[in-house]
Amino acid sequence: MNKSELVDAVASEAGLTKEQATKAINAFTSSVQGALERGDDVVLVGFGTFSVKERAARTGRNPKTGEPLQIAASKVPGFKAGKGLKDAVNPTEKSAKKGKK
């Protein structure tokens, strides 16, 4: 699903115009980005957590020459899915557990 498809889905689900849905999605992404820039986590219970993770400096290899090179330490955005989202993506685990009783 790309952004325009997401806008259509949000507009349909929430009863908004496409313009309103676009503004809402842009506000959400901007707010999450701002929080991560400040070093805050964004926790959406049942959906997941957006956070900033530290990536240590490491030695890599130039794929063309095979020469080793230093890759600097960096911060990267991360997302950890919440239980509700995991259960929605893996519904068979629930039904398999229920069937064993």
C-alpha positions as CSV (number, residue, x, y, z in Angstrom):
1,M,0.0,0.0,0.0
2,N,1.5,3.4,-1.0
3,K,0.6,6.8,0.5
4,S,-2.2,7.6,-2.0
5,E,-3.8,4.2,-1.3
6,L,-3.5,4.8,2.4
7,V,-5.1,8.3,2.0
8,D,-8.0,6.6,0.2
9,A,-8.4,3.9,2.9
10,V,-8.3,6.5,5.8
11,A,-10.8,8.7,4.0
12,S,-13.2,5.9,3.4
13,E,-12.8,4.4,6.9
14,A,-13.1,7.7,8.8
15,G,-15.6,9.4,6.6
16,L,-13.2,12.2,5.6
17,T,-12.4,13.8,2.3
18,K,-9.2,12.9,0.7
19,E,-7.8,16.3,1.5
20,Q,-8.6,15.9,5.2
21,A,-7.2,12.4,5.2
22,T,-4.0,13.6,3.6
23,K,-3.7,16.4,6.2
24,A,-4.2,13.8,9.0
25,I,-1.6,11.4,7.7
26,N,0.9,14.2,7.1
27,A,0.3,15.4,10.7
28,F,0.8,11.9,12.0
29,T,4.0,11.3,10.2
30,S,5.3,14.7,11.0
31,S,4.5,14.2,14.7
32,V,6.2,10.8,14.8
33,Q,9.3,12.2,13.0
34,G,9.5,15.2,15.5
35,A,9.2,12.9,18.5
36,L,12.0,10.6,17.2
37,E,14.2,13.6,16.4
38,R,13.8,14.7,20.1
39,G,14.8,11.1,21.1
40,D,11.3,10.3,22.3
41,D,9.4,7.0,21.7
42,V,5.9,6.9,20.2
43,V,3.9,4.2,21.8
44,L,0.6,3.2,20.2
45,V,-0.8,0.5,22.5
46,G,-1.9,-2.6,20.6
47,F,-0.2,-1.3,17.4
48,G,3.5,-0.8,18.1
49,T,6.3,1.4,19.2
50,F,8.4,3.8,17.1
51,S,11.8,4.4,18.6
52,V,15.4,5.5,17.8
53,K,18.0,2.8,18.0
54,E,21.8,3.2,18.1
55,R,23.8,1.4,15.5
56,A,27.5,0.9,16.6
57,A,30.4,1.7,14.3
58,R,31.6,-1.3,12.4
59,T,33.9,-2.5,9.7
60,G,32.3,-3.2,6.3
61,R,33.6,-4.2,2.9
62,N,33.4,-2.4,-0.4
63,P,31.4,-4.8,-2.5
64,K,33.3,-3.9,-5.7
65,T,36.9,-4.1,-4.4
66,G,36.5,-6.2,-1.2
67,E,38.5,-3.5,0.7
68,P,37.5,-3.0,4.3
69,L,36.0,0.3,5.3
70,Q,34.8,1.9,8.5
71,I,31.1,2.6,8.8
72,A,30.3,5.3,11.3
73,A,28.0,4.9,14.2
74,S,24.5,6.2,13.5
75,K,21.0,6.4,14.9
76,V,18.2,4.6,13.0
77,P,14.4,4.7,13.4
78,G,12.9,1.4,14.5
79,F,9.4,-0.1,14.9
80,K,8.4,-2.9,17.2
81,A,5.0,-4.3,16.5
82,G,2.5,-4.6,19.4
83,K,0.6,-7.7,20.4
84,G,-2.6,-6.6,18.6
85,L,-0.8,-6.0,15.3
86,K,1.1,-9.3,15.7
87,D,-2.1,-11.2,16.3
88,A,-3.8,-9.6,13.3
89,V,-0.9,-10.6,11.1
90,N,-0.7,-14.2,12.5
91,P,-4.3,-15.3,13.2
92,T,-3.4,-18.9,12.7
93,E,-1.4,-19.0,16.0
94,K,-4.6,-18.1,17.9
95,S,-6.7,-20.7,16.2
96,A,-4.0,-23.4,16.5
97,K,-3.8,-22.8,20.3
98,K,-7.6,-22.9,20.6
99,G,-7.7,-26.2,18.7
100,K,-5.3,-27.9,21.2
101,K,-7.6,-27.5,24.2
